[in-house]
Amino acid sequence: MLTLLSSLILTHLKYMEKSKCIIFDLDWVLCELWDSVNPYNHDWEEIAIPEMKFMFQSLWYFDEEVEMFVLTGRKYKKYWKTTQLWLDRNHMFPKCLFMQNWNTWEKNHIFKKKKLEELKKVYNILFMVDDNPDMIPVCKELWIILLHVNR
């Protein structure tokens, strides 16, 4: 019994030592896309969703201990520059912008699940904000709090 208890305490302490982070999706969470727009073409001017922009900026400005990440299914090689410019113009400065590699095309929730598993090894993920309903079972499985945004 004592070994089980000490093991639980050590696991908890390791969890507490990790840096904290919050993860945001991009499309239909931080930015709004118009109904007529192809969601796989990011060469247009997206509109920042005011409430989500405020949440991101508030957390970024006022809690130095929490790192902000953006995790999107967009392709890195094709859309990194326009995505980074959009984030800069909207005063959103994530520690890291995670995007899919050019040579892989996985469904959004599969790509994100793999990235979340990697991040959990290093970070204490406080919560994730995403609009994809496929992320609900992913976050449940990984024990990550999900703020699910309806489009």
Secondary structure, 3 states (H helix, E strand, C coil): CHHHHHHHHHHHHHHHHCEEEEEECCECCCEECCCCCCCCCCCCCCEECHHHHHHHHHHHHHCCCEEEEEEEEEEHHHHHHHHHHHHHHCCCCCCEEEEECCCCCCCHHHHHHHHHHHHHHHEEEEEEEECCCCHHHHHHHHCCCEEECCC
